[in-house]
Amino acid sequence: MKVLVTGAAGFIGFHTARRLLERGDEVVGIDVLDDYYDPALKRARLDILQPHSGFTFVEGDIADREAIAALVEAHPGIRRIVNLAAQAGVRYSLINPHAYVHSNVEGLLVLLEAARRLPGFEHFVHASSSSVYGANTKLPFSVDDRVDHPVSIYAATKKAGELMCHTYSHLWRIPTTALRFFTVYGPWGRPDMAYFMFVKAILESQPIRVFNDGDMRRDFTYIDDIVDGVIAVLDRAPADQGKAPPARIYNIGNHRAEPLMRFIALIESTLGRKANIRFEPMQPGDVKETYADIADIQRDMGFAPRTGIDEGIPKFVEWYRGFYGV
Ligand SMILES: NC(=O)c1ccc[n+]([C@@H]2O[C@H](COP(=O)([O-])OP(=O)(O)OC[C@H]3O[C@@H](n4cnc5c(N)ncnc54)[C@H](O)[C@@H]3O)[C@@H](O)[C@H]2O)c1
């Protein structure tokens, strides 16, 4: 099976590509290696993928039509695409909104256009986000809830992406699945995310910024559970039964809304150090609570998250200490 994994040098793309390679799939990875966060971390992830004989890496932009056309021509036989390339991060979308439309909307469109022309194409899996729930107050967040009140451009591009996948399933009968990821964390994680910044700051005896006076809850999902879900979904494309388009949306989370202060306490106890906390007001674009209803993916895919934060945070800290030598 030949799979195109976009964002292969990113956090989730790297882990997904690695798992696919380990089970014997061929992976063509593409990533633009932008400097939204340290590209050295992206290159270090690629260094782990490169020795796999089934791995090919293309440095390029998914929004570059010519580059994608050249990629599919140079790598015939791609049957599946996992689109994990994106401009991620809620806060940066207030600073550089254009980057989000470029990668998350234009880039997705270029990939969908390529997919619809690929012979024997089986499944397009796209990374959406819990952010689409925006100002939703009903908990847990269900895929049946209305998601037309985004509170950031990041969220708006994720919602647009889901709609675009649905459109391509309708027009061209391409099976698509959009996965709404809930706060993914773990080894090789993203330096712009709170858990990563907290560990770094505490080890460097720097203060940490905690928003909304710490009154936040997040459904933290460990990376291995996410990859289990992505691969289970990838292997089961929605069937085309002729009428409704073969398009699906799932939440993929841990189904636990953890208080942020408990998360911080766990980081402190793992590091054996106290955090110097600076409480600050809620940030624009942010949401107070996320909590995933995962009944659909449990029922259809047997998805069962196995790693809680008590196990996952120490695993992240162990990786962090090893990778940065601290
Ligand atoms: N990590 C999370 O908690 C989380 C939560 C919800 C949704 N998501 C979504 O999951 C996906 C993967 O996120 P991640 O955490 O691995 O982020 P990441 O930033 O680590 O990975 C994204 C990768 O895509 C690459 N990229 C960006 N724009 C590109 C472009 N135009 N062409 C080619 N490559 C490009 C980046 O260089 C990066 O390596 C994203 O769509 C993100 O929005 C992540």
The ligand as an ORCA input file, in Angstrom:
! r2SCAN-3c Opt
* xyz 0 1
  N      -1.320     18.513     17.864
  C      -2.579     18.793     18.204
  O      -2.920     18.873     19.402
  C      -3.641     18.988     17.162
  C      -4.964     19.201     17.597
  C      -5.948     19.408     16.643
  C      -5.654     19.349     15.291
  N      -4.353     19.152     14.898
  C      -4.088     19.127     13.462
  O      -3.334     17.967     13.149
  C      -2.478     18.249     12.041
  C      -1.032     17.915     12.415
  O      -0.673     18.736     13.515
  P       0.721     18.609     14.277
  O       0.438     18.785     15.712
  O       1.452     17.406     13.779
  O       1.417     19.961     13.749
  P       2.901     20.221     13.188
  O       3.010     21.693     13.033
  O       3.888     19.531     14.050
  O       2.877     19.512     11.778
  C       2.418     20.125     10.598
  C       3.524     19.997      9.561
  O       3.020     20.497      8.333
  C       4.039     21.215      7.703
  N       3.394     22.179      6.799
  C       2.723     23.321      7.136
  N       2.254     23.911      6.037
  C       2.640     23.144      4.982
  C       2.473     23.247      3.585
  N       1.796     24.268      3.036
  N       2.994     22.273      2.797
  C       3.685     21.239      3.331
  N       3.887     21.108      4.658
  C       3.359     22.036      5.472
  C       4.847     21.864      8.809
  O       6.186     22.131      8.389
  C       4.778     20.800      9.903
  O       5.921     19.972      9.881
  C      -2.717     19.725     11.704
  O      -3.721     19.799     10.720
  C      -3.254     20.290     12.996
  O      -4.030     21.449     12.771
  C      -3.349     18.955     15.804
*
